[in-house]
Amino acid sequence: MKIVAVEVRLVEQPAVAPSFRWRAGLPGSDGPHTGAWLVLKTDEGFVGYAYVRRGEILRDLVDRRIRDELVGADPLRREWLWHRMWELDRIEEFPVYVQGAVDDALWDIAGKIAGLPVHELIGTYRTEIPAYASTVTFGSIEEYLDVADQCLELGYPAIKLHAWGDVRRDAELCAALRSHVGDDVPLMYDGSAAFDLSDAVYLGRVLSEANFGWYEEPMREFSVNAYQRLSERVDVPLLVAETSDGAHMNTADFIASGCASSVRTSSTFKGGVTGALRVAHLADSFLLRAEVHGGGLVSTHLCMSIPNTTYYESLVDSNPVRPAPEVDASGLVHAPTTPGMGYEQEWGADAPPISDDARVVVA
């Protein structure tokens, strides 16, 4: 079997609605933009899909570098093609989500050939997993407490905060939320790289007092040494290596430094399913958890197949809180049952009409 065509289908996307904010200093939800489906076709009729939100970037890289590498290749040689993408990265410095799209489309093909969902092809560990409510940034402590109440009523067993990036205001919020929900609700905090080391230490001590389950990306992840110093000064568990572009290679440095209580893994930031599994297995060898970042179909397959992950991340981007279609009334996400990733069966034949990672409808 060979890949005979590599297509990029650009899709004009409307603004995400309702719009939402991340912390101060970061852009919020996307306005109108151009996304894209990567489509890999084989000579035996199998087609693999993957979606990225930055369509023009994907099209440029496919046209200049990637198509020539993939056409004529055996789509089942995922390890070889993953290696080749890293070789090309030496020249192009790919956004790592581009490598991820190629790999995910190859896994989609492999699942369809086998007649299995991707998680079964990997080796299913579980068929359901609890989802935590992962907030965007809301306007006040009072609004966060209201959102938290709604999330618990919807069945979410745990809550993670994205807040303002103001160290004292965020500390006040975290303490208030713990007091509001009581001691039994698991809480986590994501700093979205807002702080320097001094402020990260201050907030980390508050999170420890409030018994937060993890402290995620308080600083940019360029300096492993800074995270090592942070781990020496706070007791709250550190969840690290979300946006380190070297995938398993950078993650290994975080683990070797001793700062990692757990690590992030994902298709988007680790080079696809293949990279995400490398990180998960690396963490497992040190008896660490590898928490899957972000929602969507690819993340669902990863959550079902990675033993050392504990939650599915479900974005809560509005108030009133909208129920997430993939999360049931008990706060659980269930394993996909259709072959491959499941885009066609979930959302229609031919060209997939929606991407849950993009959270927008495809025209």
N, C-alpha and C positions, 0 to 999 in steps of 0.2 A: 504494500500500500504506500502511496505517495501523496504528499500535498501538491495540488495542482493549481490552486489559486489562493491568494491572500488579499482580501478586500478590506477597505476601511469605509464604513457607511456613516457619513457625517449626519448628525441629527441636531436640528436647531431646537434648543430647549428653552422653555419659558422660565421666568424667575421662579425660584422655589417659593411656594406659598403654603402657609404664611411664612413670611421672612423671620429669621431669628438672628441672634447675636452670639458670638463667642466672647471671650474676655476682652477687656480694653486693649487696644493695640492690634487686634487681629480682625481680618475681614469676617463678616458674618455669612449668612446663606448666599448662595450664588444668585446673581441676577441672570438675565438672559445670556445664554452661552451656547457653545457648540460642543456637544458630546460626540461620541463615536462608538459604534460596534466594530470590533475586530472579528472578521469572519474567515475561518480557515476551511477550505474545501478539499476533499480527498478524491482520488480517482475511483473509489468504491462508493461514493455517495454520502459518506459521513461528513457532517459539518460541525465545527466547533465555534462557539461564540464567547466573547468576553466584552465587557463594557468599560470605557473610561470616560471621565468627565471632560478631559482636555483633548478634544477631537483633532484639532489642527496640529497639535504636537505629535499625536499618534500618527496621523497621515504623513507628516514630513519624515518621521523616522522609518516608517514602513517603506515609503517610496525610495528613500536614499540608502537604507541599510538592511532592513529586516526581511523584505520580500525575497530578495535574492538568496538569503540564507535559508529560508523556509521552503521555497518551491523546489520540489524534487526530493525533499527529505521525508523519511518515514515518521509519521506523527507519533508513533509509539516509542520513539527514541527520545523520551522527555528528558532524561538525564543528560544526554549528549547535547540536545538543543538548549537546555538550561545553561550548560557550560559554554556553549557558543555565544549565547546572549551576554554572558559575563565577559567573554573575550571582546565582543563588539562594544561593550560598555567602556572598555579601556580607551576607545577612540571617541565615543560619543558622550560619555557620562549621562547615560539614560536616566530620566526620572524612573525610579525603581518600579512605579506602577506600570510602566510600559513593559518591562520584563515580566511583570506579574500577569498582564493581559495575555501575552503569548503563551505562558505556561498554563494559565487557566483554560484557555481555548483548547490546548492539547489534552488536558485532563477531561474536558467536556467530550472530545472525540473518543478518548479511551473508554469512558463510561458508556457511551452509546455503542461502541463496538462490543463491549462485554455485556451490554444489556443491564447494567447496574448503575445505581446512583454513585456519585464519586466517593461518598463516605464508605460505601461497601467495597468499592474498588481498593481504597486505602486499607480498609479493615475496620469495620464499625466497632467502636467501644461502647457507645450508648445510643439509645434511640430517642431520648428527650433530655433537655437540660434547662435549668432555671435561667430566666432572663433578669438582668438588673436594669433599672431605669437610669439612663445616662442623660442627664439634663443638659440643655444649652444654658446660656446665661440669662437669668431673669432679673427683674428690676429691683427687688428689695428682699430682705429676709422674710418678710411676711408672705410675699408671693412664693418664695421657695418652699415655705412650710405648707402653703396651700397646695402647691404642685406635689409635694411629697405625700400629703394625705390622699390626693387623687391617685397617685401611683400605687400606693398600698391598697386602696380600694379596688383597683384594677387587677390586683393579684401579684404585682411585682414583689418579690421577697427581699430585694436589696436596692439601694439607691447610690448612684455616683454623682457627685457634683462637679460641674464646670462652673466656675464662679467669675469674679471680676478681675482677678489678677492684682488686687490690692491686698497686701499681706494681712493687715490688721482687720480690714473689713471681711476678708475671706475667713480669717480665724474666728471672728464673731459669728459668722454664718454657720461654720462647722460646729461650734459649741452649741449654738441655738438649735440646730437640727438634731443633734444627739439628745438634747434635753427634751425636744418635742416628740421624737419617735420612741424614746426609751432605749434601754440597753440591748434589746433582743434583735433589733433590725440591723443587718449588716450595712455599713456605710463605707464609701470610698471617696477619694478626692483626686481630681485630675487638675494639675496646675497649668497644663498647656504651655509649659516652658516660660512662665511669667517672671521668674525670680532669679536673683543672684544667690550665692551660697548663704549669705547672712540671713536674708529673708526666708530662704528655704528652711533653714534651721529653726527660725522662730515659728513658722507655721507647722513644721513637722512636730515640734514639741506639743503644740496645741492638739494636733491630730492624735498623738499618742495618748494624751490625757482623755480625749473623747473616744478612745478605743476604735479608731477607724481601721478598716481591714487592709487598706493599702493607700500609698501616697505615690501618685503617678506623675511622671515627667514634670517636676517642679522647675527644672532648669533645662536649657538647651542641652542636648546630649552629645555635644562635641567633646566635652571634657569628662572622661571616665574618672580622672583624679578628683574632680569636684564632687562627683557622686560618692566616691570612696570617703571623702572627708565628711559629707553629709551623713553617710551611714554610721560614722563614728560618733555623731553628735545627736542622733535622734533614735528613738526606739520603734517608731511606726514602720511597718514593712514597706520597703521601696519596690515599686513596680517600674522596671527600667527597660531601655533599649527599644522603644516604640519606633522612633524615627531615625535610627542609625542605619544609613544607607548601605552599609556593607553586609546587611542581613546576618547570617549566622556568624560571620567573621567578626563583626563589631560586637555582636551579642556575647561572643566568647570572652572578649576583653572585659565587659561588665561583670560577667560571672567570675572570671579569674581575679578581679580586684577585690572580691568579697562584698561588694555593695548590693548585690541583687538578692532580694528576698524572693522575687519572681520576675519573669521577663514577659515582654509583649511579643506576640507573633501575629502575623496576618498575611494575607495574600498581597494586599496593597503595598505594604512597606517592606516585605521580605522577598519579593520576586516570585509571587504566585504560590500555588499550593505546594510546589516542591520546596521552595524556600521556607515557607511556614512550617512544614514538617521537619526540615533540618533544624530549625530553631527549637521546636518542641522536643525533639529527640535529644538535642544538646542539653536543654534544661533538665530533662528527665534523668539524664545520666548524673546530674548533680542533685537529684531529688528536689528540684525546683519546679514550680508551676510555670506554665506558658499560657498566659491568658490571651484569648483571641480578641483582637481589636476590631471593632466595628461590626455592623450588622450586614444583612443581605444573604443571598444564597450561598456564595462561596464560604462565608464565615460560618454558616449553618453546617455545611459539610465538614469544615474543620472542627467545629465544636463536637460533632458526633464521632470524630475519629481520633481526637487527641485526648489521651487519658488524663494528662496533667493540666487540664483547663477546668474551670469551675463554673463559668457563667457565659451566657450569650449577652452581648451588649446591644440594648434596644434604645435608640435615640428618642428622647422626649423633647420635642422642639416646639411645643405650643402650650398655651394655657387659655382655655381648658385643654386638658391632656387628651389627645386622640388615642384610642386603643390601637395598638400595633397588630396588624392582621396575623402576623406569624406567632404572636404570644397568646396563649389561651388564658382562660379565666383563673387558672391556678398558677399563672406566671411561668409556664413552661413553653419551650419551643420544641417541635417534634422533627424527627428526621425526614428529609425528602425521600420520596419513594420512586421518582421517575428516573430513567436512565440519564447519565451525564449530570450536568449541573441542574437541569430541569427548567431551563428558560422557556422552551417551546410549550411544554405541557402545562406550565403555570400560566402562561400569558398569550398563547396562540401559536399557530404554525408559521412557517416561513421565517420572516424577520421578527425576532422577539420585540414586542411592543413596549416593554417597560424595563427599567433597571431599578431595583430596590436600593442598590448602592447609591444611585444618583438621586433617588427619591423624587423622580419626575416622570411624567408620561412621555413616551416617545411618539412623535407625530407619525 
